Amino acid sequence: MAPIATYAPELTFYVAGLSKVLGAGLRIGYLVTPNVRYTARVSSTMATLSVMANPAMIQLATRWIEDGTVRAATLAIREESMARQQLAERVLADIEYQSKPEAFHLWLPVPAPWNRIELATRLQQHGIAAVVSDAFAMRARAPEAVRICLGGRASREDCHRHLEIIHDAIKHLPAMAAGGYGEPLVDYQVGRNTA
């Protein structure tokens, strides 16, 4: 989807940064203004309100944009995200969740008898980046859901293993969460039975 600035460049301030697209360490942003007059105003305001960005980082980021490195890297990240979403679609085929084909995350409604805090804690114990819905809630009562990260430092193999742990937690371990006698819990990190 093209940005609004493509359709109305004379009315639009286009802001983009590299930290969410390419890497968290690249804290560099860019602003395209509608005209020279606005560029002068924004430059003056930015000089007053902010500390200068690291010149070496600016030069590196600009070079990567100009020589195609950013484009190649973002395409590779997009392809990897799509592959991980397809992996999730296969492993979690019988579990309800919400996502998009290129997303870095899954939104997983938490079925009873789990609650969002118990499930997130259980998954975090296995190295899975699970965040309770409270962090994203805009209203007083957060839904019983967790956000699962499919990216980060984990390899695709780690991602597959994490998805299997999530599947097992949802399908086989709720009885244990309720204090029943479900299937024995397998410690996936060391591969031994802990029940």
Secondary structure, 3 states (H helix, E strand, C coil): CCCHHHHCCCCCCEEEECCCCCCCCCCCEEEECCCHHHHHHHHHHHHHHCCCCCHHHHHHHHHHHHHCHHHHHHHHHHHHHHHHHHHHHHHCCCCCCECCCCCCEEEEECCCCCCHHHHHHHHHCCCCCEEEHHHCCCCCCCCCEEEEECCCCCCHHHHHHHHHHHHHHHHCCHHHHCCCCCCCCEECCCCEECC
